[in-house]
Protein backbone atom coordinates (compact mmCIF):
# COMPACT_ATOMS: atom_id res chain seq x y z
CA UNK A 1 0.00 0.00 0.00
CA UNK A 2 1.40 3.41 -0.99
CA UNK A 3 1.48 5.90 1.88
CA UNK A 4 0.93 9.63 1.58
CA UNK A 5 3.70 11.55 3.33
CA UNK A 6 4.61 15.19 3.77
CA UNK A 7 8.01 16.43 4.87
CA UNK A 8 7.70 20.02 6.12
CA UNK A 9 11.03 21.71 5.53
CA UNK A 10 13.24 21.35 2.46
CA UNK A 11 16.62 21.85 4.07
CA UNK A 12 19.32 19.24 3.69
CA UNK A 13 17.99 16.87 6.35
CA UNK A 14 14.34 17.16 5.35
CA UNK A 15 15.27 16.55 1.71
CA UNK A 16 17.41 13.53 2.54
CA UNK A 17 14.63 11.94 4.60
CA UNK A 18 12.07 12.67 1.87
CA UNK A 19 14.38 11.06 -0.69
CA UNK A 20 14.77 7.87 1.37
CA UNK A 21 11.00 7.49 1.78
CA UNK A 22 10.18 8.31 -1.85
CA UNK A 23 12.67 5.72 -3.08
CA UNK A 24 10.61 3.08 -1.26
CA UNK A 25 7.60 3.90 -3.44
CA UNK A 26 5.57 6.24 -1.26
CA UNK A 27 4.08 9.52 -2.42
CA UNK A 28 6.10 12.26 -0.77
CA UNK A 29 5.43 16.00 -0.86
CA UNK A 30 8.25 18.24 0.35
CA UNK A 31 7.32 21.72 1.55
CA UNK A 32 9.83 24.39 0.59
CA UNK A 33 9.51 27.97 1.78
CA UNK A 34 11.68 29.21 -1.10
CA UNK A 35 9.96 29.01 -4.47
CA UNK A 36 13.21 28.80 -6.42
CA UNK A 37 14.16 25.82 -4.29
CA UNK A 38 10.76 24.26 -5.01
CA UNK A 39 11.26 24.70 -8.77
CA UNK A 40 14.76 23.28 -8.56
CA UNK A 41 13.41 20.11 -6.96
CA UNK A 42 10.48 19.73 -9.34
CA UNK A 43 12.22 20.61 -12.61
CA UNK A 44 15.79 19.40 -12.08
CA UNK A 45 15.21 16.81 -9.34
CA UNK A 46 17.92 18.33 -7.19
CA UNK A 47 18.00 20.54 -4.13
CA UNK A 48 21.07 22.44 -5.26
CA UNK A 49 20.81 24.98 -2.43
CA UNK A 50 20.85 22.60 0.51
CA UNK A 51 21.80 19.16 -0.85
CA UNK A 52 23.78 19.74 -4.05
CA UNK A 53 24.86 16.89 -6.26
CA UNK A 54 22.18 14.46 -5.04
CA UNK A 55 19.69 13.20 -7.62
CA UNK A 56 16.16 13.14 -6.20
CA UNK A 57 13.55 10.58 -7.31
CA UNK A 58 10.88 11.81 -9.70
CA UNK A 59 8.22 10.63 -7.26
CA UNK A 60 9.32 13.34 -4.83
CA UNK A 61 7.35 16.54 -5.42
CA UNK A 62 7.90 19.96 -3.82
CA UNK A 63 5.36 22.68 -3.07
CA UNK A 64 5.44 26.11 -1.43
CA UNK A 65 1.81 25.78 -0.29
CA UNK A 66 2.03 24.39 3.23
CA UNK A 67 -1.68 23.56 3.42
CA UNK A 68 -1.43 21.59 0.19
CA UNK A 69 1.62 19.76 1.50
CA UNK A 70 0.16 18.79 4.87
CA UNK A 71 -3.48 18.08 3.97
CA UNK A 72 -4.86 14.54 3.95
CA UNK A 73 -1.56 12.84 4.77
CA UNK A 74 -1.00 9.61 6.67
CA UNK A 75 2.35 10.84 7.95
CA UNK A 76 3.90 14.27 8.45
CA UNK A 77 7.58 14.74 9.29
CA UNK A 78 8.51 18.17 10.63
CA UNK A 79 11.98 19.26 9.51
CA UNK A 80 11.85 23.05 9.93
CA UNK A 81 14.72 24.61 11.95
CA UNK A 82 13.87 25.10 15.62
CA UNK A 83 13.84 28.91 15.28
CA UNK A 84 10.84 28.64 12.93
CA UNK A 85 9.20 25.36 13.94
CA UNK A 86 6.40 26.55 16.19
CA UNK A 87 5.16 29.26 13.84
CA UNK A 88 5.17 26.70 11.03
CA UNK A 89 3.13 24.17 13.00
CA UNK A 90 0.55 26.84 13.82
CA UNK A 91 -0.07 27.20 10.07
CA UNK A 92 -1.28 23.60 9.69
CA UNK A 93 -3.50 23.30 12.78
CA UNK A 94 -6.68 23.95 10.79
CA UNK A 95 -6.20 20.98 8.45
CA UNK A 96 -9.09 18.50 9.01
CA UNK A 97 -6.91 15.38 9.01
CA UNK A 98 -4.82 16.95 11.80
CA UNK A 99 -7.82 18.26 13.74
CA UNK A 100 -9.18 14.70 13.71
CA UNK A 101 -5.86 13.09 14.65
CA UNK A 102 -5.71 10.98 11.50
CA UNK A 103 -2.17 12.04 10.58
CA UNK A 104 0.78 10.58 12.45
CA UNK A 105 3.37 13.28 13.17
CA UNK A 106 7.10 13.01 13.78
CA UNK A 107 9.76 15.67 14.36
CA UNK A 108 13.35 15.56 13.12
CA UNK A 109 14.23 19.12 14.17
CA UNK A 110 16.90 19.50 16.86
CA UNK A 111 16.86 22.20 19.50
CA UNK A 112 14.71 23.89 22.14
CA UNK A 113 11.70 26.12 21.56
CA UNK A 114 11.30 29.57 23.18
CA UNK A 115 7.99 30.01 25.00
CA UNK A 116 6.49 32.33 27.60
CA UNK A 117 7.49 29.68 30.15
CA UNK A 118 11.10 29.80 28.96
CA UNK A 119 12.87 27.29 26.71
CA UNK A 120 11.08 23.96 26.40
CA UNK A 121 11.57 20.68 24.62
CA UNK A 122 10.03 20.43 21.16
CA UNK A 123 7.59 17.57 21.66
CA UNK A 124 5.92 18.86 24.83
CA UNK A 125 5.62 22.34 23.28
CA UNK A 126 3.99 21.11 20.08
CA UNK A 127 1.61 18.90 22.04
CA UNK A 128 0.30 22.05 23.75
CA UNK A 129 -0.81 23.38 20.34
CA UNK A 130 -1.87 20.24 18.51
CA UNK A 131 -5.28 18.59 19.14
CA UNK A 132 -5.57 16.28 22.13
CA UNK A 133 -5.18 13.22 19.90
CA UNK A 134 -1.46 13.96 19.78
CA UNK A 135 -0.83 14.01 23.52
CA UNK A 136 1.93 11.48 24.28
CA UNK A 137 1.82 10.32 20.65
CA UNK A 138 4.29 12.49 18.72
CA UNK A 139 7.47 10.76 17.57
CA UNK A 140 10.89 12.35 17.89
CA UNK A 141 13.60 11.09 15.54
CA UNK A 142 17.31 11.78 15.98
CA UNK A 143 20.69 10.11 15.88
CA UNK A 144 24.22 10.35 14.45
CA UNK A 145 23.37 11.33 10.92
CA UNK A 146 24.26 13.77 8.19
CA UNK A 147 22.00 14.48 5.23
CA UNK A 148 24.89 14.20 2.80
CA UNK A 149 25.66 10.64 3.90
CA UNK A 150 22.08 9.42 4.35
CA UNK A 151 21.16 10.64 0.87
CA UNK A 152 24.05 8.56 -0.53
CA UNK A 153 22.89 5.44 1.28
CA UNK A 154 25.72 5.38 3.83
CA UNK A 155 24.90 3.07 6.75
CA UNK A 156 23.31 5.18 9.50
CA UNK A 157 21.34 4.56 12.69
CA UNK A 158 18.53 6.67 14.14
CA UNK A 159 16.30 6.57 17.23
CA UNK A 160 12.51 6.98 16.95
CA UNK A 161 11.32 7.97 20.43
CA UNK A 162 7.71 8.19 21.55
CA UNK A 163 5.55 7.44 24.55
CA UNK A 164 3.30 5.74 22.00
CA UNK A 165 5.31 2.64 21.12
CA UNK A 166 3.07 1.85 18.15
CA UNK A 167 3.77 5.23 16.56
CA UNK A 168 7.50 4.81 17.11
CA UNK A 169 7.34 1.50 15.26
CA UNK A 170 5.25 3.01 12.46
CA UNK A 171 7.88 5.66 11.75
CA UNK A 172 10.64 3.09 12.12
CA UNK A 173 9.04 1.06 9.35
CA UNK A 174 8.45 4.17 7.24
CA UNK A 175 12.09 5.27 7.37
CA UNK A 176 14.13 2.11 7.51
CA UNK A 177 15.88 1.18 4.29
CA UNK A 178 18.91 -0.74 3.11
CA UNK A 179 21.34 1.70 4.70
CA UNK A 180 19.16 3.32 7.35
CA UNK A 181 18.44 1.54 10.63
CA UNK A 182 15.86 2.95 13.03
CA UNK A 183 15.50 1.81 16.64
CA UNK A 184 12.49 2.57 18.88
CA UNK A 185 12.79 4.27 22.28
CA UNK A 186 10.42 5.40 25.03
CA UNK A 187 12.79 8.09 26.37
CA UNK A 188 11.40 11.06 24.44
CA UNK A 189 12.91 13.67 26.75
CA UNK A 190 16.36 12.14 26.89
CA UNK A 191 16.63 11.80 23.11
CA UNK A 192 15.50 15.41 22.61
CA UNK A 193 17.99 16.83 25.11
CA UNK A 194 20.85 14.84 23.57
CA UNK A 195 19.94 16.05 20.09
CA UNK A 196 19.75 19.71 21.13
CA UNK A 197 22.57 20.09 23.64
CA UNK A 198 25.18 18.27 21.56
CA UNK A 199 25.19 21.19 19.12
CA UNK A 200 26.48 23.46 21.89
CA UNK A 201 29.34 21.06 22.65
CA UNK A 202 30.11 20.76 18.94
CA UNK A 203 30.76 24.51 18.65
CA UNK A 204 33.23 24.30 21.54
CA UNK A 205 34.80 21.24 19.90
CA UNK A 206 35.21 23.16 16.65
CA UNK A 207 37.01 25.95 18.46
CA UNK A 208 39.39 23.49 20.08
CA UNK A 209 39.98 21.84 16.72
CA UNK A 210 40.88 25.20 15.18
CA UNK A 211 43.36 25.94 17.95
CA UNK A 212 44.85 22.48 17.55
CA UNK A 213 45.26 23.01 13.82
CA UNK A 214 46.82 26.42 14.25
CA UNK A 215 48.98 24.95 17.01
CA UNK A 216 49.22 28.29 18.74
CA UNK A 217 50.92 29.98 15.79
CA UNK A 218 49.97 33.47 14.62
CA UNK A 219 47.39 33.81 17.37
CA UNK A 220 49.02 36.93 18.77
CA UNK A 221 48.41 35.92 22.37
CA UNK A 222 51.48 34.98 24.32
CA UNK A 223 49.41 33.99 27.34
CA UNK A 224 47.66 31.11 25.57
CA UNK A 225 50.28 29.96 23.07
CA UNK A 226 51.75 27.38 25.44
CA UNK A 227 48.45 25.66 26.16
CA UNK A 228 47.27 25.65 22.54
CA UNK A 229 50.47 23.84 21.53
CA UNK A 230 49.43 21.06 23.87
CA UNK A 231 46.07 20.43 22.15
CA UNK A 232 45.80 17.07 20.39
CA UNK A 233 43.34 14.30 19.54
CA UNK A 234 43.24 13.20 23.16
CA UNK A 235 42.40 16.76 24.21
CA UNK A 236 39.41 16.69 21.89
CA UNK A 237 38.24 13.38 23.34
CA UNK A 238 38.56 14.85 26.82
CA UNK A 239 36.31 17.75 25.81
CA UNK A 240 33.86 15.39 24.12
CA UNK A 241 33.58 13.18 27.22
CA UNK A 242 33.12 16.17 29.51
CA UNK A 243 30.49 17.49 27.10
CA UNK A 244 28.61 14.20 27.22
CA UNK A 245 28.52 14.44 31.01
CA UNK A 246 26.94 17.87 30.70
CA UNK A 247 24.34 16.60 28.24
CA UNK A 248 23.40 13.78 30.60
CA UNK A 249 23.25 16.19 33.55
CA UNK A 250 20.79 18.39 31.68
CA UNK A 251 18.83 15.44 30.34
CA UNK A 252 18.22 13.93 33.75
CA UNK A 253 17.23 17.34 35.13
CA UNK A 254 14.66 17.68 32.33
CA UNK A 255 13.08 14.29 32.93
CA UNK A 256 15.01 11.74 30.86
CA UNK A 257 13.82 8.28 31.86
CA UNK A 258 16.68 6.07 30.71
CA UNK A 259 20.33 6.91 31.59
CA UNK A 260 21.46 4.55 28.84
CA UNK A 261 20.00 6.99 26.30
CA UNK A 262 23.18 9.01 26.68
CA UNK A 263 25.47 6.06 25.95
CA UNK A 264 23.39 5.05 22.93
CA UNK A 265 23.54 6.33 19.36
CA UNK A 266 21.24 9.22 20.29
CA UNK A 267 23.71 10.32 22.98
CA UNK A 268 27.39 9.62 22.46
CA UNK A 269 26.78 8.57 18.84
CA UNK A 270 25.15 11.83 17.81
CA UNK A 271 27.61 13.91 19.82
CA UNK A 272 30.62 12.19 18.28
CA UNK A 273 29.52 12.61 14.66
CA UNK A 274 28.45 16.22 15.22
CA UNK A 275 31.82 17.09 16.72
CA UNK A 276 34.03 15.20 14.29
CA UNK A 277 32.30 15.13 10.91
CA UNK A 278 33.29 17.55 8.16
CA UNK A 279 29.56 17.97 7.46
CA UNK A 280 28.82 19.37 10.94
CA UNK A 281 27.64 23.00 10.76
CA UNK A 282 28.17 23.58 14.48
CA UNK A 283 31.73 22.26 14.37
CA UNK A 284 32.33 24.46 11.32
CA UNK A 285 30.93 27.47 13.17
CA UNK A 286 33.25 26.82 16.11
CA UNK A 287 36.26 26.59 13.83
CA UNK A 288 35.31 29.79 12.04
CA UNK A 289 35.01 31.62 15.35
CA UNK A 290 38.78 31.18 15.56
CA UNK A 291 39.92 31.01 11.94
CA UNK A 292 37.65 33.71 10.47
CA UNK A 293 36.63 35.62 13.61
CA UNK A 294 33.04 35.57 12.42
CA UNK A 295 31.70 36.87 15.73
CA UNK A 296 33.27 40.30 15.27
CA UNK A 297 30.26 41.94 13.50
CA UNK A 298 27.87 40.95 16.31
CA UNK A 299 27.55 42.69 19.66
CA UNK A 300 25.99 39.79 21.60
CA UNK A 301 24.16 36.48 21.20
CA UNK A 302 20.79 38.14 20.58
CA UNK A 303 22.27 40.24 17.80
CA UNK A 304 23.80 37.08 16.36
CA UNK A 305 20.45 35.26 16.43
CA UNK A 306 18.63 38.24 14.86
CA UNK A 307 21.14 38.29 11.99
CA UNK A 308 21.96 34.58 11.83
CA UNK A 309 21.30 34.50 8.08
CA UNK A 310 24.46 36.59 7.60
CA UNK A 311 26.50 33.54 8.60
CA UNK A 312 25.45 31.76 5.39
CA UNK A 313 24.36 28.57 7.14
CA UNK A 314 22.41 27.78 10.31
CA UNK A 315 24.39 26.54 13.34
CA UNK A 316 21.53 25.43 15.61
CA UNK A 317 23.90 25.38 18.56
CA UNK A 318 23.77 29.18 18.80
CA UNK A 319 20.11 29.25 19.84
CA UNK A 320 20.64 26.10 21.91
CA UNK A 321 23.45 27.81 23.83
CA UNK A 322 21.11 30.61 24.88
CA UNK A 323 18.41 28.20 26.00
CA UNK A 324 20.77 25.79 27.74
CA UNK A 325 22.15 28.70 29.76
CA UNK A 326 18.62 29.56 30.96
CA UNK A 327 17.91 25.92 31.83
CA UNK A 328 21.20 25.60 33.70
CA UNK A 329 20.26 28.61 35.81
CA UNK A 330 16.72 27.38 36.38
CA UNK A 331 17.85 23.95 37.58
CA UNK A 332 21.09 25.14 39.24
CA UNK A 333 23.33 22.79 37.28
CA UNK A 334 27.09 22.75 36.80
CA UNK A 335 27.80 22.82 33.04
CA UNK A 336 31.00 24.86 32.49
CA UNK A 337 31.44 24.06 28.79
CA UNK A 338 27.90 25.11 27.91
CA UNK A 339 28.03 28.25 30.04
CA UNK A 340 31.46 29.18 28.68
CA UNK A 341 30.24 28.77 25.12
CA UNK A 342 27.26 31.02 25.86
CA UNK A 343 29.63 33.68 27.26
CA UNK A 344 31.72 33.51 24.09
CA UNK A 345 28.69 33.95 21.84
CA UNK A 346 27.48 36.79 24.07
CA UNK A 347 30.86 38.50 23.64
CA UNK A 348 31.68 38.24 27.36
CA UNK A 349 34.62 35.84 27.00
CA UNK A 350 37.29 35.13 24.41
CA UNK A 351 37.54 31.55 23.08
CA UNK A 352 41.18 31.16 24.17
CA UNK A 353 40.29 32.37 27.66
CA UNK A 354 37.42 29.90 27.83
CA UNK A 355 39.60 26.93 26.91
CA UNK A 356 42.27 27.94 29.40
CA UNK A 357 39.69 28.23 32.17
CA UNK A 358 38.18 24.88 31.24
CA UNK A 359 41.46 23.01 31.49
CA UNK A 360 42.44 24.90 34.63
CA UNK A 361 39.27 23.49 36.23
CA UNK A 362 40.68 20.06 35.49
CA UNK A 363 43.95 20.94 37.20
CA UNK A 364 46.12 22.11 34.29
CA UNK A 365 48.73 24.74 35.10
CA UNK A 366 50.73 26.52 32.42
C-alpha positions in Angstrom: 0.0 0.0 0.0 1.4 3.4 -1.0 1.5 5.9 1.9 0.9 9.6 1.6 3.7 11.6 3.3 4.6 15.2 3.8 8.0 16.4 4.9 7.7 20.0 6.1 11.0 21.7 5.5 13.2 21.3 2.5 16.6 21.9 4.1 19.3 19.2 3.7 18.0 16.9 6.4 14.3 17.2 5.3 15.3 16.6 1.7 17.4 13.5 2.5 14.6 11.9 4.6 12.1 12.7 1.9 14.4 11.1 -0.7 14.8 7.9 1.4 11.0 7.5 1.8 10.2 8.3 -1.8 12.7 5.7 -3.1 10.6 3.1 -1.3 7.6 3.9 -3.4 5.6 6.2 -1.3 4.1 9.5 -2.4 6.1 12.3 -0.8 5.4 16.0 -0.9 8.2 18.2 0.4 7.3 21.7 1.6 9.8 24.4 0.6 9.5 28.0 1.8 11.7 29.2 -1.1 10.0 29.0 -4.5 13.2 28.8 -6.4 14.2 25.8 -4.3 10.8 24.3 -5.0 11.3 24.7 -8.8 14.8 23.3 -8.6 13.4 20.1 -7.0 10.5 19.7 -9.3 12.2 20.6 -12.6 15.8 19.4 -12.1 15.2 16.8 -9.3 17.9 18.3 -7.2 18.0 20.5 -4.1 21.1 22.4 -5.3 20.8 25.0 -2.4 20.9 22.6 0.5 21.8 19.2 -0.8 23.8 19.7 -4.0 24.9 16.9 -6.3 22.2 14.5 -5.0 19.7 13.2 -7.6 16.2 13.1 -6.2 13.5 10.6 -7.3 10.9 11.8 -9.7 8.2 10.6 -7.3 9.3 13.3 -4.8 7.4 16.5 -5.4 7.9 20.0 -3.8 5.4 22.7 -3.1 5.4 26.1 -1.4 1.8 25.8 -0.3 2.0 24.4 3.2 -1.7 23.6 3.4 -1.4 21.6 0.2 1.6 19.8 1.5 0.2 18.8 4.9 -3.5 18.1 4.0 -4.9 14.5 4.0 -1.6 12.8 4.8 -1.0 9.6 6.7 2.4 10.8 7.9 3.9 14.3 8.5 7.6 14.7 9.3 8.5 18.2 10.6 12.0 19.3 9.5 11.9 23.0 9.9 14.7 24.6 11.9 13.9 25.1 15.6 13.8 28.9 15.3 10.8 28.6 12.9 9.2 25.4 13.9 6.4 26.5 16.2 5.2 29.3 13.8 5.2 26.7 11.0 3.1 24.2 13.0 0.6 26.8 13.8 -0.1 27.2 10.1 -1.3 23.6 9.7 -3.5 23.3 12.8 -6.7 24.0 10.8 -6.2 21.0 8.4 -9.1 18.5 9.0 -6.9 15.4 9.0 -4.8 17.0 11.8 -7.8 18.3 13.7 -9.2 14.7 13.7 -5.9 13.1 14.7 -5.7 11.0 11.5 -2.2 12.0 10.6 0.8 10.6 12.4 3.4 13.3 13.2 7.1 13.0 13.8 9.8 15.7 14.4 13.4 15.6 13.1 14.2 19.1 14.2 16.9 19.5 16.9 16.9 22.2 19.5 14.7 23.9 22.1 11.7 26.1 21.6 11.3 29.6 23.2 8.0 30.0 25.0 6.5 32.3 27.6 7.5 29.7 30.1 11.1 29.8 29.0 12.9 27.3 26.7 11.1 24.0 26.4 11.6 20.7 24.6 10.0 20.4 21.2 7.6 17.6 21.7 5.9 18.9 24.8 5.6 22.3 23.3 4.0 21.1 20.1 1.6 18.9 22.0 0.3 22.0 23.7 -0.8 23.4 20.3 -1.9 20.2 18.5 -5.3 18.6 19.1 -5.6 16.3 22.1 -5.2 13.2 19.9 -1.5 14.0 19.8 -0.8 14.0 23.5 1.9 11.5 24.3 1.8 10.3 20.6 4.3 12.5 18.7 7.5 10.8 17.6 10.9 12.4 17.9 13.6 11.1 15.5 17.3 11.8 16.0 20.7 10.1 15.9 24.2 10.3 14.5 23.4 11.3 10.9 24.3 13.8 8.2 22.0 14.5 5.2 24.9 14.2 2.8 25.7 10.6 3.9 22.1 9.4 4.4 21.2 10.6 0.9 24.0 8.6 -0.5 22.9 5.4 1.3 25.7 5.4 3.8 24.9 3.1 6.7 23.3 5.2 9.5 21.3 4.6 12.7 18.5 6.7 14.1 16.3 6.6 17.2 12.5 7.0 17.0 11.3 8.0 20.4 7.7 8.2 21.5 5.6 7.4 24.6 3.3 5.7 22.0 5.3 2.6 21.1 3.1 1.9 18.1 3.8 5.2 16.6 7.5 4.8 17.1 7.3 1.5 15.3 5.3 3.0 12.5 7.9 5.7 11.7 10.6 3.1 12.1 9.0 1.1 9.3 8.4 4.2 7.2 12.1 5.3 7.4 14.1 2.1 7.5 15.9 1.2 4.3 18.9 -0.7 3.1 21.3 1.7 4.7 19.2 3.3 7.4 18.4 1.5 10.6 15.9 2.9 13.0 15.5 1.8 16.6 12.5 2.6 18.9 12.8 4.3 22.3 10.4 5.4 25.0 12.8 8.1 26.4 11.4 11.1 24.4 12.9 13.7 26.7 16.4 12.1 26.9 16.6 11.8 23.1 15.5 15.4 22.6 18.0 16.8 25.1 20.9 14.8 23.6 19.9 16.0 20.1 19.8 19.7 21.1 22.6 20.1 23.6 25.2 18.3 21.6 25.2 21.2 19.1 26.5 23.5 21.9 29.3 21.1 22.7 30.1 20.8 18.9 30.8 24.5 18.7 33.2 24.3 21.5 34.8 21.2 19.9 35.2 23.2 16.6 37.0 26.0 18.5 39.4 23.5 20.1 40.0 21.8 16.7 40.9 25.2 15.2 43.4 25.9 18.0 44.9 22.5 17.6 45.3 23.0 13.8 46.8 26.4 14.2 49.0 24.9 17.0 49.2 28.3 18.7 50.9 30.0 15.8 50.0 33.5 14.6 47.4 33.8 17.4 49.0 36.9 18.8 48.4 35.9 22.4 51.5 35.0 24.3 49.4 34.0 27.3 47.7 31.1 25.6 50.3 30.0 23.1 51.8 27.4 25.4 48.5 25.7 26.2 47.3 25.6 22.5 50.5 23.8 21.5 49.4 21.1 23.9 46.1 20.4 22.2 45.8 17.1 20.4 43.3 14.3 19.5 43.2 13.2 23.2 42.4 16.8 24.2 39.4 16.7 21.9 38.2 13.4 23.3 38.6 14.9 26.8 36.3 17.7 25.8 33.9 15.4 24.1 33.6 13.2 27.2 33.1 16.2 29.5 30.5 17.5 27.1 28.6 14.2 27.2 28.5 14.4 31.0 26.9 17.9 30.7 24.3 16.6 28.2 23.4 13.8 30.6 23.2 16.2 33.6 20.8 18.4 31.7 18.8 15.4 30.3 18.2 13.9 33.8 17.2 17.3 35.1 14.7 17.7 32.3 13.1 14.3 32.9 15.0 11.7 30.9 13.8 8.3 31.9 16.7 6.1 30.7 20.3 6.9 31.6 21.5 4.6 28.8 20.0 7.0 26.3 23.2 9.0 26.7 25.5 6.1 26.0 23.4 5.1 22.9 23.5 6.3 19.4 21.2 9.2 20.3 23.7 10.3 23.0 27.4 9.6 22.5 26.8 8.6 18.8 25.1 11.8 17.8 27.6 13.9 19.8 30.6 12.2 18.3 29.5 12.6 14.7 28.4 16.2 15.2 31.8 17.1 16.7 34.0 15.2 14.3 32.3 15.1 10.9 33.3 17.6 8.2 29.6 18.0 7.5 28.8 19.4 10.9 27.6 23.0 10.8 28.2 23.6 14.5 31.7 22.3 14.4 32.3 24.5 11.3 30.9 27.5 13.2 33.2 26.8 16.1 36.3 26.6 13.8 35.3 29.8 12.0 35.0 31.6 15.4 38.8 31.2 15.6 39.9 31.0 11.9 37.7 33.7 10.5 36.6 35.6 13.6 33.0 35.6 12.4 31.7 36.9 15.7 33.3 40.3 15.3 30.3 41.9 13.5 27.9 40.9 16.3 27.6 42.7 19.7 26.0 39.8 21.6 24.2 36.5 21.2 20.8 38.1 20.6 22.3 40.2 17.8 23.8 37.1 16.4 20.4 35.3 16.4 18.6 38.2 14.9 21.1 38.3 12.0 22.0 34.6 11.8 21.3 34.5 8.1 24.5 36.6 7.6 26.5 33.5 8.6 25.5 31.8 5.4 24.4 28.6 7.1 22.4 27.8 10.3 24.4 26.5 13.3 21.5 25.4 15.6 23.9 25.4 18.6 23.8 29.2 18.8 20.1 29.2 19.8 20.6 26.1 21.9 23.5 27.8 23.8 21.1 30.6 24.9 18.4 28.2 26.0 20.8 25.8 27.7 22.1 28.7 29.8 18.6 29.6 31.0 17.9 25.9 31.8 21.2 25.6 33.7 20.3 28.6 35.8 16.7 27.4 36.4 17.8 23.9 37.6 21.1 25.1 39.2 23.3 22.8 37.3 27.1 22.7 36.8 27.8 22.8 33.0 31.0 24.9 32.5 31.4 24.1 28.8 27.9 25.1 27.9 28.0 28.2 30.0 31.5 29.2 28.7 30.2 28.8 25.1 27.3 31.0 25.9 29.6 33.7 27.3 31.7 33.5 24.1 28.7 34.0 21.8 27.5 36.8 24.1 30.9 38.5 23.6 31.7 38.2 27.4 34.6 35.8 27.0 37.3 35.1 24.4 37.5 31.5 23.1 41.2 31.2 24.2 40.3 32.4 27.7 37.4 29.9 27.8 39.6 26.9 26.9 42.3 27.9 29.4 39.7 28.2 32.2 38.2 24.9 31.2 41.5 23.0 31.5 42.4 24.9 34.6 39.3 23.5 36.2 40.7 20.1 35.5 44.0 20.9 37.2 46.1 22.1 34.3 48.7 24.7 35.1 50.7 26.5 32.4 
